[in-house]
Amino acid sequence: METARAWRGVRTAGVVGGLALAAALAWGSLATAADSTPLTYEGASTIGSKIMPEAAKLFTAKTGIAFGSIGTAGAGAGFKAVVAGKVSLGGLASEPGADEKAQLTDIQVIGYDVMGVFVHPQNPVKTLSMDQLKGIFSGQVTNWKQVGGADMPITVYSEKLAGGRATVKAFKAMVLGETPYGPVKELDDATDCVADVAKDPGGVTASSMSFAVPGVVAVPVGGAKPEAKAVQSGAYPLKRPLSLIAKQPGKEVKAFFAFMLTPPAQAVVAKSFVPAK
């Protein structure tokens, strides 16, 4: 769809010069001899599937430091694995809470994920307010006619609410607040939710714009489209930081964190997300 193509075409400027130079010096000064144990990642699937594979290859080519497994089990699983010392680094796709920050020593924002509210192309709704989104996802609004659409029941698709997924956590924080989710059709992964909405004229799901596919449309929120310029200006409200996390990392992990703020790595981030600034 047009929205998906437009989003994939978004390219924003790299990190400001001073930050890029400092990061380049930090990772560039590392010796090229690789540690005997490859680095490993577990965490947010947005980072694990859209950023880490290419970024890890670039990093290894520059430093000789190898990467092993790159998992996509979700932010909750990644956080637990990092704290337990089971992986070198993890990834979060939402603002870490106070409890999470207290258990980590390093948190590096590498970009911002924009969340889209996806509906079927036949859905005539042109925009939704934050209050309307809250009503839909809390179950208080059950028919599209209540928000200016057709007389058609609403089916909300979501990743498993108790699965520790960052999308569920971030959307609740941004839209629902203390209000719980209403009835939803729970699926294993965000891509499954988007795929089902593409087949369901009454369906809706909230997911990363990086998972947009032909057959769904991202509805503007508050009249603003989920595009980089609207995100950067604050007009589009649904965004979340993408962060790498570690607990007492070694020099190789620190080097990778610094590398992720250099122009080559930020260019990888910009292919699917809004890079850090």
Secondary structure, DSSP 8 states (H G I E B T S, - for coil): -HHHHHHHT-----S-HHHHHHHHHHHHTS-S---SS-EEEEE-HHHHHHTHHHHHHHHHHHH---EEEE--S-HHHHHHHHHTTSSSEEEESS---HHHHHT-SEEEEEEEEEEEEEE-TT-----B-HHHHHHHHHTS--BGGGGTS-S-B-EEEEE-TTTT-HHHHHHIIIIITTS---S-EEESSHHHHHHHHTT-TTEEEEEEGGG--TT-EE--BTTB-S-HHHHHHTSS--EEEEEEEESS--HHHHHHHHHTTSHHHHHHHHTTSEE--
